[in-house]
Amino acid sequence: MRQIFSIRFFAAVAAVVGLFFLLTTVFATREVIEGDDAGEVMVQPRRIDLVEQVFASTSGSFGLDDDGLATTDTDLVIDGQRRLRIVTGTPGESYCDVLGPAGSCAVVADLLGEGVVWFALVPKEPGTRVELPAIDFLDDGVATLVNGWQLPFAPVLDRRCRDENNEDVEFSSYREFRDVMGDDFTSIYDTVERRLVAVECRTRVPYAPDPVPTTTGTSTTSTTTSSVAPETP
């Protein structure tokens, strides 16, 4: 009787199996590398329809669970006549304790009609201005921040920069400002004007992504106001 399974047959099978495991390892390694790129942070664009100071929450147990979803229904008290309804399960982010001192937080929200699709609670100082992450780029009246939030901006943004000699830093365009400062600045939103109105050099909100490297060694140590019209990239 002829031998059915020869040494050559087993060698061929072993080669096919070995090739399969090799390809599996290569693609798995590629996915790990591409998914763990510390130098590239992927952010989801998020249209922001509302930015307002919050004075109280009607739920004393309001918060977010480990999945970033609201744990209870609540009304966020914006002023004497207005409240923002958050229902259980609404996705959000929290960088401020809304159950803390009155007026110390602001709510940033993506709305569908009057319903909240997504929200974030951020720190708020007294007054009408809310500090937000740096602007990534400008396009057709809308500024996209480095964390993906999209808001309208004023035709002229106040640039608040001084150099190490305490002298005003002048920028001919927003592009030049961005090239010099990278992400190392803060955007200022005004709740009365309902748009971004200024940028402040060398300050960053605690929840902003890590800054990208700047293209020059220019440094600033304090701030002053210099009004310059932004240039769309």
Buried (B, 14 or more C-beta within 10 A) or exposed (E): EEEEEEEEEEEEEEEEEEEEEEEEEEEEEEEEEEEEEEEEEEBEEBBBBBBBBBBBBBBEEBBBEEEEEBEBBBBBBBEEEEBBEBEEEBBBBBBBEBBEEEBBBBBBBBBEEEEBBBBBBBBBEEEBBBBBBBBBBBEEEBBBBBBBBBBEBBEEBBBBBBBEEEEEBEBEBBBBBBBBBBBBBBBBBBBEEBBBBBBBBBBBBEBBBEBBEBEEEBBBEEBBEBEBEBBEE
